[in-house]
Amino acid sequence: GQGSYNSSIYGVRVAPDGSLIDVTPKVLHQDPNFTAPFWPDIAYSNNQFLVTWEVVAGSGHGIRAQRFTNNLDAIGSPFTVNLFAGSDGTSARVASNGLNYLVIWREDRFAYNEIFAARVSSEGLVLDPNGIKLFGSPTDYVLPFNTSLTWDGVSYVAAYHGGESGVTGTIFANRVHPDGTATASLPVPSASGRYETTHP
């Protein structure tokens, strides 16, 4: 469940053959403080899961994360990923390289949109408290709920629907390396004849 006040996030484990390990969904996060947990995602690394979600935080939004054991028991407490002052994070996605994690999100603190990232260690430490900016200038935008993230064996690949000044909205992508360095954002070529591509 997600997206409304006083809601919760649930999870079930699925076996390789597609059968459910957990017949009854487990509550991963309850919302006693009316933060409206929304847009959850999950990744696995070092014998643990990391779940991320978006919350209402003051007049904006925040990105929260929580570690879980293989049995979906909580490890520690939820923590904030978008730590820098004034951050207004939405549409988060998480992936793992087998050692640590990367979280990306849409940053809405200005009149225009940005894409930021932060690495999270397997101990639950945010390694980039100031964030890693991947995309965004005063003439750019990023559509909400149009972010995607994966690990390809060498680097993370972050993709999102965005637009630059003078460029029709399309899918952009960056590579983010395990050390936190990132390539410049580049538009992904669309199929011939397409006017606009969305939902990477």
Disulfide bonds with the S-S distance in Angstrom:
none
